[in-house]
Amino acid sequence: MSSRSDRPRRRRRHLVLALTAAVALAGCADAARTTPSLSTPSPSDRSSDTAPPVALPPAGGRLDYQLGGAYPPAGPVQTVVRDRAASPDPDRYSVCYVNAFQTQPGDRELWPDDTLLRRDGRVVTDPDWPDEVLLDTSSETRRERIAAVLVPWVEGCAEDGYDAVELDNLDSYTRSGGALEQQDNVALARRLVDAAHAKGLAVGQKNAAEDSEALREGAGFDFAVVEECAAYRECGTYEEVYGDRVLDIEYADNLPRTFAAMCADETSPRSMVLRDRDLEPAGSPGHVVRVCR
């Protein structure tokens, strides 16, 4: 498995496209929904006895990852991931994307000034995504200020009809120049997971392979949403923690071999989809989506 420092980060987010898709699909919200029958209590013993049951993603279910714009999946897809600004798929297990540890492009004004990480008086940005500012998780007070923004977003996913939420940038502490620590982010993640479980949402860890055990044990995550774990040979790290509840997105511009060969490999997750790097919606010139048969 490659180390954290020698492989590119592969997060893809397209809020503007997702907002357009949300408007186009707004009428779908009231349609009948089909949710897998598998339910489990929260792995966190902090959840209330009155919290609704949490339904996990279908084990090995076919996946579509639609952060670049929502569209009706083609074929027997069982799980769909969309941005929180879009409506969930009414007929499939739906996962709601939330950028939880950095600001989203265009939403910096939503954040109280003291929630933004600063060094020498200047905000600290993600070197790969310079329009995203790291959130300052270094104290309980700041984490609560951050949670005051994020918890309503998570609860909104439940109100919109999603089955689960995916939390991104859990490893932002690695880009903080030592200002943040893993335990800071785990503490905020625990706050968000508890809020999601209280609304009946399962919670997915996004990437951060090396932190999987700490996030599962310390925050109570239920499954993982990962990018290119087959290409970078790190799927086993996630599966040791989450078993067959690993949702993997591979990208067409970075395949080490054919996608068919990757599907045939027993070490690849059963829930694996091939997408174009920009996650373009169906009908766009660059749109690519394939699932294992």
C-alpha positions in Angstrom: 0.0 0.0 0.0 1.3 3.4 -0.9 1.9 5.9 1.9 -0.2 9.0 2.5 2.5 11.3 1.1 3.4 9.5 -2.2 -0.1 9.2 -3.8 -2.4 11.9 -5.1 -5.5 12.8 -3.3 -8.5 12.1 -5.5 -11.5 13.8 -4.1 -14.0 15.2 -6.6 -16.8 17.6 -5.8 -19.0 19.5 -8.2 -21.4 21.6 -6.1 -22.6 23.9 -9.0 -23.6 20.9 -11.1 -25.2 19.2 -8.1 -27.3 22.3 -7.4 -28.5 22.3 -11.0 -29.4 18.6 -10.7 -31.2 19.3 -7.5 -33.5 21.7 -9.2 -34.1 19.3 -12.1 -34.9 16.4 -9.8 -36.9 18.2 -7.1 -40.1 16.5 -8.2 -38.6 13.1 -7.3 -38.6 13.7 -3.6 -42.1 12.5 -3.0 -41.8 9.3 -5.0 -42.0 5.9 -3.3 -38.6 4.8 -2.0 -37.2 1.3 -1.7 -34.6 0.8 1.1 -32.7 -2.4 1.8 -34.3 -4.4 4.6 -31.0 -4.9 6.4 -31.0 -2.8 9.6 -28.5 -2.5 12.4 -28.2 -0.5 15.6 -25.6 2.1 15.6 -22.1 0.8 16.4 -21.7 3.7 18.7 -23.0 3.0 22.3 -23.6 6.8 22.7 -26.8 6.7 20.6 -30.1 7.0 22.3 -32.3 3.9 22.7 -35.1 5.9 21.0 -33.0 6.6 17.8 -34.4 5.0 14.7 -32.7 1.9 13.2 -29.8 2.5 10.8 -29.9 0.7 7.4 -26.5 -0.1 6.0 -25.7 0.0 2.3 -26.5 -3.3 0.5 -23.5 -5.6 0.8 -21.8 -5.9 -2.6 -24.6 -3.8 -4.2 -23.9 -2.1 -7.5 -22.9 1.5 -7.1 -23.2 4.8 -8.9 -21.3 8.0 -7.8 -23.0 11.1 -9.0 -21.4 14.2 -7.3 -21.0 15.9 -10.7 -24.8 15.9 -11.3 -27.7 13.6 -10.6 -29.3 11.3 -13.2 -31.4 8.1 -13.2 -28.9 5.2 -13.1 -28.8 2.8 -16.0 -29.1 -0.9 -15.1 -29.4 -2.7 -11.8 -27.7 -0.1 -9.5 -28.6 -0.4 -5.8 -26.6 2.4 -4.2 -26.3 6.0 -5.4 -24.2 8.8 -3.9 -25.1 12.4 -4.5 -24.2 15.9 -3.2 -26.4 17.1 -0.3 -27.7 19.8 -2.6 -29.3 17.2 -4.8 -32.4 15.1 -4.1 -31.9 11.4 -3.2 -32.7 8.6 -5.7 -36.2 7.6 -4.7 -35.8 3.9 -5.6 -32.3 3.2 -4.4 -30.2 3.3 -1.2 -29.0 6.9 -1.2 -25.9 8.4 0.3 -25.6 12.2 0.9 -22.2 13.8 0.4 -21.0 16.4 3.0 -17.7 18.2 2.9 -17.2 18.2 6.7 -13.7 19.3 7.5 -13.0 22.0 4.9 -15.1 24.8 3.4 -16.8 24.0 0.1 -15.9 26.3 -2.8 -18.3 29.3 -2.7 -19.6 28.7 0.9 -16.8 30.3 3.0 -19.2 33.1 4.1 -21.3 30.4 5.8 -18.6 29.8 8.4 -17.9 31.9 11.5 -14.5 33.5 11.4 -13.1 31.5 14.3 -13.9 28.2 12.7 -11.3 28.7 10.0 -7.8 27.5 10.6 -5.1 30.3 10.5 -1.4 30.4 10.5 0.4 33.8 10.9 -2.9 35.5 10.6 -3.8 33.9 7.2 -6.2 31.1 6.6 -4.8 27.7 5.8 -6.0 26.3 2.5 -5.8 22.8 1.0 -2.7 22.8 -1.3 -4.6 20.7 -3.9 -7.9 22.7 -3.5 -6.8 26.3 -2.8 -10.4 27.5 -2.7 -11.0 25.3 0.3 -10.1 26.5 3.8 -9.3 23.9 6.6 -11.7 24.1 9.5 -10.1 24.5 12.9 -10.9 21.4 14.9 -8.2 22.0 17.6 -10.5 22.7 20.5 -13.9 21.6 21.8 -15.2 25.1 21.6 -14.3 25.4 17.9 -15.6 21.9 17.1 -18.9 22.9 18.6 -19.0 26.0 16.4 -18.2 23.9 13.4 -20.9 21.3 14.4 -23.4 24.1 14.7 -23.1 24.5 10.9 -22.6 20.9 9.9 -25.2 19.1 12.1 -28.1 20.9 10.3 -26.6 19.8 7.0 -26.5 16.2 8.2 -30.0 16.4 9.6 -31.1 17.9 6.3 -29.9 14.8 4.5 -32.2 12.8 6.6 -35.1 15.2 6.1 -34.6 15.0 2.3 -34.9 11.2 2.4 -31.3 10.0 2.3 -30.4 6.7 3.9 -26.8 7.6 4.8 -24.3 10.4 4.8 -20.7 10.5 3.6 -18.2 12.7 5.4 -15.2 14.0 3.4 -11.8 15.4 4.3 -11.4 13.4 7.6 -7.6 13.6 7.1 -7.5 17.4 6.9 -5.2 17.4 9.9 -2.4 16.0 7.6 -2.5 19.3 5.6 -2.5 21.6 8.7 1.2 21.9 9.2 0.9 20.3 12.7 -1.9 22.7 13.9 -4.4 19.9 14.0 -4.2 16.3 15.2 -6.0 13.1 14.3 -7.8 13.1 17.6 -9.2 16.6 16.9 -10.9 15.3 13.7 -12.0 12.1 15.3 -13.7 14.1 18.0 -15.6 16.2 15.5 -16.4 13.1 13.4 -17.9 11.5 16.6 -20.2 14.5 17.1 -21.4 14.3 13.5 -21.8 10.5 13.5 -23.9 10.7 16.6 -26.1 13.4 15.0 -26.6 11.2 11.9 -27.4 8.1 13.9 -30.0 10.0 15.9 -31.8 10.7 12.6 -31.5 7.1 11.4 -28.7 7.8 8.9 -25.8 5.4 8.4 -22.4 7.2 8.1 -19.6 6.5 5.6 -16.0 7.4 6.1 -14.6 9.0 2.9 -11.0 7.9 2.0 -8.3 8.2 4.8 -7.4 4.5 4.7 -4.8 4.8 7.4 -7.3 6.3 9.8 -10.0 3.6 9.3 -9.6 1.8 12.6 -9.4 5.1 14.6 -12.5 6.4 12.8 -14.5 3.2 13.2 -13.6 2.7 16.9 -13.4 6.4 17.9 -16.3 7.9 15.9 -18.6 4.9 15.1 -18.5 5.0 11.2 -20.6 2.3 9.6 -19.0 1.9 6.1 -16.5 3.4 3.8 -16.7 5.4 0.5 -13.3 5.3 -1.2 -11.6 6.4 -4.3 -9.2 4.2 -6.4 -8.5 1.7 -3.6 -8.1 -1.0 -6.3 -5.7 1.1 -8.4 -3.6 2.0 -5.3 -4.0 -1.5 -3.7 -5.4 -0.3 -0.4 -8.9 -1.9 -0.5 -7.8 -4.5 2.1 -7.1 -1.7 4.6 -10.7 -0.6 4.5 -12.1 -4.1 4.3 -10.3 -5.2 7.5 -12.4 -2.6 9.3 -15.7 -2.5 7.3 -15.8 -5.9 5.6 -17.9 -5.9 2.5 -19.4 -2.4 3.2 -16.7 -0.6 1.1 -18.0 1.5 -1.8 -15.2 2.0 -4.3 -14.9 4.5 -7.2 -12.3 3.9 -9.8 -11.4 6.5 -12.5 -11.1 5.8 -16.2 -7.9 7.9 -16.6 -6.0 5.9 -14.0 -6.6 2.2 -14.5 -3.6 -0.1 -13.9 -5.4 -2.8 -16.0 -8.8 -3.3 -17.7 -11.8 -2.7 -15.5 -13.0 -6.2 -16.3 -9.8 -7.6 -14.9 -10.3 -5.5 -11.8 -13.8 -6.7 -11.4 -12.6 -10.3 -11.7 -10.0 -9.8 -9.0 -11.2 -11.2 -5.6 -9.3 -8.4 -3.8 -11.5 -5.7 -5.4 -14.6 -4.5 -3.5 -17.8 -6.0 -4.8 -19.4 -2.5 -4.8 -17.1 -0.9 -7.4 -17.9 1.6 -10.1 -15.8 3.1 -13.0 -16.4 6.8 -13.5 -14.9 9.6 -15.5 -12.6 11.9 -13.4 -15.1 14.8 -13.5 -18.1 12.7 -12.6 -20.1 14.2 -15.5 -23.8 13.4 -15.6 -25.4 11.1 -18.2 -25.6 12.8 -21.6 -22.4 14.8 -21.1 -19.6 14.1 -23.6 -17.1 12.8 -21.1 -19.6 10.7 -19.1 -18.3 7.2 -18.2 -20.0 4.8 -15.9 -19.5 1.0 -15.7 -20.3 -1.5 -12.9 -19.0 -5.0 -12.4 -21.3 -7.7 -13.8 
